[in-house]
Amino acid sequence: SNDNDATIPTSAAVKDYVDNNAAPEFAIFSVSDNTGGAINSSRSINIDGTVIAGSFASVSGGVLTLDSGTYEFGICGDFSEFDGNTFDYWIIQLRVDGSGVGSFTVNETGGSTVYKAHSTNGFYFKSSSIDITLYATKNDTAGNLRYKNVRLFVRKLA
């Protein structure tokens, strides 16, 4: 083996190593802010923008579609729900092909214009294309849901 501290690799060997051990691809997608007209019933939240494009992904009709592979996902953003009742809440879920891979609860942020940061993440592997969606589920009589600065991070691992 040439794994030692005394041998200097050739430039061709360095290039081959870099070409064959590239860093995972990365992309960031966005959701339009919803600070005015609040959501008051369960529904999908459209993924509608691209911050950093990835060759493995496309956005159409509020859904993010990824090529086959192994992925790490993350979503973060500022969310608001306020109606004075702590027993009701919203669940924001990151879904892959309709199944949840991560979620968080939004409950009593302190006012309808007071936002709190929330996040979740997950991993997924599939040998065919993958559809990613965000879904907001209203529990009981939760107040209106508002959100801003929402970003979906995707890293293709393999």
N, C-alpha and C positions, 0 to 999 in steps of 0.2 A: 504494500500500500504506500501511497505517496503522502500520507497524513503525518507530517512531521513539521518541526519548527525550523529545519535547516534548508529546505528546498523552496525556491521561489518559483511560482507557477508562471507559465508563459501567458501572454495576452490572449492567445487562442483558448487556453484552458480556462481563464477567467471569464471570457465571453461565453463559452459553452456552459459554464456553471450558472451564470446569470440568466442565459436564455432558457435553461432547463429548470431553474428554481425561481421563477418570477414570483413576485409578491401577488397575493390575491387581488382580484379586481374589486373595485369599490364604486358605489354610486349612492347618491342622495336624492330623494324625491320629496316633494312638498305637498301640503294640503292648504288650499286657500283659507285665510282667516275667516272665522265666523263669529264676529264680535257684536254684530247688530242683530240680525234676525236669528234668534236662537232656535235650536232643535228642541222639539217637545214630544217626539215619539221615536221609537227604535228605528234605526235605519243605517245604511252604509254611509261612510264618510268618504267622499271621492278623493283619490290620489290624483292630483291634476297638474302637477308641475315637476320639472326636472331641475335640480340644482347642480348636480354633477352627473353627467351621463355615463352609463356603463354599456359596453357593447353587448352585454348579455341580457339587457332589459328594455322593455318598451311600456309606455303608458297609453291606455286608450279607454274611454268610457268610464273613468274613475278607477280602473283596475290596472295593477302593475303585473305584467307577464314577464317571467324569467325563463331563460333557457334551462334545460335539464342540468342538474348538478347538486352540489352541497353548498348551502348558504347559511350565513348568520344574519339575523334581522334585528333591528332595533327601531323603536319609535319613541319620540320624546316630543313634548310640547306643553303649552300652558292651557289649562282647562278650568272652567268655572261652572259651578252649580250652586244655587242658593235659594232655598225656600223656607228656611227655619226649621226643617224637620230632619233629624239625623237618621231616621229609620229608612229613608229612601235615598237612592243614589243612581248613578250611571256606571255601567261597566263598558270600558273601551277595550276592544279585542282586536289583536292582530291575527288575521286568518290566512291560512295557506290552503288553497283548494277547499275552502269552506270550513276547515277545522282550525280551532284556536291553538296558537303556539305561544301566546303570551297575552296578558291582560292587566288592567289596573282599574281601580275604583275612583270615581270623582264624586265627592260628597261634601257639602257645606264648606265652601271656600271662603266664606265671610262676607259675601256680597255679590250681586250679579255682575259687577265689573271688577271683582277681585279674582285673580287667576293664580293657580298653584301649578308648579311644574310636576309632571308625571312622566313615567317611562316604563317600558317593558322590552324584553328581547326574547329571541328563540332561535333554534337551529332546525334545518330541514334538509332532507335529501330526497331527490326524485329523479328517475331516469327519463322523464318526459317534462314538457314545459310545466311551469308552476304559476298559478294565479294568486296574487297577494291582494287582500282587501283589508280595510279597517271597518269595524262595525261598532256602533253605539247601541247598547241595550238599556232601555229605561226600566228601572226597578220601581214598582209601585207608583207613587205619585211624585216622583222626583221633579224638581224644578227644571227650567230650561237649561240646556247644555250650550255652552259657548266655548270656543277654542281659538288659539292663535299660535303662531310660530311652530306649527307641527311639522316634523321632519321624519321621514322613514329612511333609515340607513340600511344598505344591503351590501354584504361582502360575500363574493363568490369564493369559496374555499377550494373547490375542486370541480 
